Amino acid sequence: MKNQDLNILDEVNKGATMGMDAINFVIDKVEDPNFHHVLDVEYNKYADISDRVNDLYSNYSSKDPHETNFMNKAMTWYGIQMKTMTDSTTSKISELLMQGTNMGIIEGRRLLNENPDAAKDVKNILNDFVVMQEDSVETLKKFL
């Protein structure tokens, strides 16, 4: 596996852990049981992607894939707390999650376009991650 493949896996894992963190940061604010269920499902999708990255990564490196660092987690938490302080409606939380998910889609598509010679199994995980996020946006739109 090339270094670029490990870098891609690192980025996917960072995106997946960021998605899980964001859901963890808002889940206690969610009052709508349907939306709560959707977020549980979305969290599990991110966890599945992260597990796939970890499984593949361990075949090629003795290190663990990168996750979001403490500073990024803290900034995400702070941003969510500030933006939901006066409005923690389902619509607002859905909007915030969509904004983060869209950033992940953009980064994922960029990685796919810039790395056409990435290993097939790496591209599969990356593509699955992007498609999962695109599906998530469509699901979150229903709660705006």
ChimeraX attribute file (.defattr): number of C-alpha atoms within 10 A of each C-alpha:
attribute: neighborCount
match mode: 1-to-1
recipient: residues
	/A:1	12
	/A:2	10
	/A:3	10
	/A:4	15
	/A:5	20
	/A:6	21
	/A:7	14
	/A:8	22
	/A:9	24
	/A:10	21
	/A:11	22
	/A:12	29
	/A:13	26
	/A:14	19
	/A:15	26
	/A:16	27
	/A:17	22
	/A:18	22
	/A:19	23
	/A:20	20
	/A:21	18
	/A:22	20
	/A:23	18
	/A:24	15
	/A:25	16
	/A:26	20
	/A:27	15
	/A:28	9
	/A:29	14
	/A:30	17
	/A:31	12
	/A:32	12
	/A:33	9
	/A:34	11
	/A:35	20
	/A:36	18
	/A:37	13
	/A:38	15
	/A:39	23
	/A:40	15
	/A:41	13
	/A:42	21
	/A:43	19
	/A:44	13
	/A:45	19
	/A:46	23
	/A:47	17
	/A:48	14
	/A:49	21
	/A:50	24
	/A:51	14
	/A:52	15
	/A:53	25
	/A:54	18
	/A:55	13
	/A:56	16
	/A:57	20
	/A:58	12
	/A:59	9
	/A:60	13
	/A:61	11
	/A:62	8
	/A:63	9
	/A:64	12
	/A:65	22
	/A:66	17
	/A:67	18
	/A:68	18
	/A:69	11
	/A:70	9
	/A:71	9
	/A:72	12
	/A:73	17
	/A:74	13
	/A:75	11
	/A:76	17
	/A:77	16
	/A:78	13
	/A:79	13
	/A:80	18
	/A:81	15
	/A:82	11
	/A:83	13
	/A:84	16
	/A:85	9
	/A:86	8
	/A:87	12
	/A:88	17
	/A:89	16
	/A:90	17
	/A:91	15
	/A:92	15
	/A:93	24
	/A:94	22
	/A:95	17
	/A:96	17
	/A:97	19
	/A:98	21
	/A:99	12
	/A:100	17
	/A:101	24
	/A:102	16
	/A:103	12
	/A:104	23
	/A:105	20
	/A:106	12
	/A:107	16
	/A:108	23
	/A:109	16
	/A:110	11
	/A:111	20
	/A:112	19
	/A:113	10
	/A:114	10
	/A:115	14
	/A:116	10
	/A:117	12
	/A:118	19
	/A:119	14
	/A:120	11
	/A:121	12
	/A:122	22
	/A:123	19
	/A:124	13
	/A:125	19
	/A:126	23
	/A:127	18
	/A:128	14
	/A:129	25
	/A:130	22
	/A:131	15
	/A:132	17
	/A:133	25
	/A:134	17
	/A:135	12
	/A:136	20
	/A:137	20
	/A:138	11
	/A:139	17
	/A:140	23
	/A:141	12
	/A:142	10
	/A:143	16
	/A:144	13
